[in-house]
Amino acid sequence: MPFEILPSVEVLLDLYYKEKLDQVQIARIYGVSKQAVSIAMSGYMTETPAAKVASLIPWEMADGAHHRKYESKRVKALMRRRMMDTTLTQQQRKWAAGIARRFPGEVLDYDPASPDGFKWVERTERDGGLFFRWPAGKELPTGEEDLRLITIKSPVEEKKEQLALELAIAKVAEGKDEKAAVKEAVAEVEAQGE
């Protein structure tokens, strides 16, 4: 029944990618569950920045609510900023900037027994340049791009990344293709720094 209510996959993808609606919002429009929208769109979507970020979080969350905690949202926003995700809201961009300032001396650790799930601890040599304390016995991602998403940057690099994303968002709002907007924005910010 839900699939009879939903429009074509093309319309769903337009709502998702062009109108920037999430699957919950689309489901509300058509009076169906998020799962119905997800099933209808599966196989037609490229990996979203949010899905990529979720794949790089190293912990098995003891409580699904831990994914929605403040520190979890902030670190995920920063990872999406690393990907130059132009769909980040202004609030998510603020979260990314705020959490990036904490990383030089501290690292985020996950404690499934605590109500918040996350705690800040002093960075040790073992942590290297990672955002979070990697769980013992769990393999680090091997891809250079994946490691770039979970590694701290210098304050200057953080600022350049932040400026490039803001510029890319403005270009997308003017109607420019997202990939082209990001490429141009990064090049412009790099040229300013030379």
Secondary structure as GFF3:
##gff-version 3
##sequence-region A 1 194
A	DSSP	alpha_helix	2	5	.	.	.	ID=ss1
A	DSSP	alpha_helix	9	13	.	.	.	ID=ss2
A	DSSP	pi_helix	14	18	.	.	.	ID=ss3
A	DSSP	alpha_helix	23	30	.	.	.	ID=ss4
A	DSSP	alpha_helix	34	41	.	.	.	ID=ss5
A	DSSP	alpha_helix	49	56	.	.	.	ID=ss6
A	DSSP	three_ten_helix	64	68	.	.	.	ID=ss7
A	DSSP	alpha_helix	70	82	.	.	.	ID=ss8
A	DSSP	alpha_helix	90	100	.	.	.	ID=ss9
A	DSSP	beta_strand	106	110	.	.	.	ID=ss10
A	DSSP	beta_strand	118	122	.	.	.	ID=ss11
A	DSSP	three_ten_helix	125	127	.	.	.	ID=ss12
A	DSSP	alpha_helix	144	149	.	.	.	ID=ss13
A	DSSP	alpha_helix	155	173	.	.	.	ID=ss14
A	DSSP	alpha_helix	178	193	.	.	.	ID=ss15
###
